[in-house]
Amino acid sequence: MTHLLFRRLISAVLICLAIILFCSLGLRLMRHAPNRSVLDLVADSVSDSASFLARLARGDLGAVYRAVGRRRIAVPVRALVADTYVKSLGLLLVSLIIASILGVGTGTLGAVLEGSPISLVLMSGTLLGISLPTFFTALVLQVIEITWYQRTGVRLVPVGGFGWDAHLVLPALVLAARPLAQVARITFLSLSEAADQDYVRTAHAKGLPSRQVWAEHIMPNAAVPILTSLGVSLRFSLASLPVVELFFSWPGLGSTLLTAIRSQQTNLVISLALALGLTFMLVNLLLELATRALDPRLRMAVDD
């Protein structure tokens, strides 16, 4: 286990260095691509990366100017990243909880009722969740809410803005759509495959109740691929985060990152990208440790 953690630490350091370098290079290309050679831009990006690392070592990432009323005030990058990170993390957690509960529930129901019209409808519905673009889902939900309000005068949920209340509903649902569909399909396939194994037929032949067979034999053996699907779902969520935050005016990492790219704020862009990258790597590590704890074969592979 120590060897595993050491390897993941080295990998994380290399990935962070790559994020810093490629963010610097991307911004340089946006500013100077027509007038500078690629080698010069790479050299400048390396210099920018070294400067950022020196600032990071001192704990000073500089400041950016934000408009407050008619004034422009300097906001430390570190404080801005911390503020937007909490808002994005809260939105991600809510969406992943929704995707996990509804996805596992939908996939389990589809597997238990496999072959029935209900199972067919549920699994066909997951295709929509995977196929529909995030911006389209966000637009449809906003149109439905606005149309409902215009016809009834009753506002169900806000269509934009920040708040740890009903403002979370629409962005969390949109962010959870693709992960929910992915988790549901993987759960359905994993449980269906486990239910066809010889040990399950033997358990049924011994006269064990179906509920006990599912709880003690099928679900535990399908847990690892389901956990893996949650890690893949996080990739979907992180990729969709800027779009969702932009559509719903959620002041998190994603929307702030898009604004920082447009305004060419190098330190802020790199800091936000690092925060997203480190979050993804940390969640992947936790999921990997969880799958090794659940699967003895993986633990033996680590020991070997």
URQUI-V391953 format. One line per field, one symbol per residue. psi: psi as a letter, one per 40 degrees, with the letter a starting at -180 (. if undefined). burial: 1 if it has 16 or more other ideal C-beta (glycine too) atoms within 10 Angstrom, else 0. A space follows every 50 residues. Layout:
psi = ???
burial = ???
This chain:
psi = dddddddddddddddddddddddddddddddeddeiiddddddddddddd dddddddeeheaiihihhbeihihhhdddddddddddddddddddddddd ddddddddddddfheidddddddddddddddhiddddddddddddddddd ddehhdiieiiiifbedddddddddeddddddddddddddddddeeiddd dddddeeiidddddddddddeedddddddddddddddddedddddddefh gaddddddddddefgdddddddddddddddddddddddddddddhddddd ddd.
burial = 00000001000100010011101111110000000000001101100110 01001100001011000000000000110110011011001101110111 01110111111100000010011001001000010011001100100000 00000001100100001111111111111111111111111101100001 00100000000011001110111111111110110111011111111101 11111111111000111111111111101110111011011100100000 0000
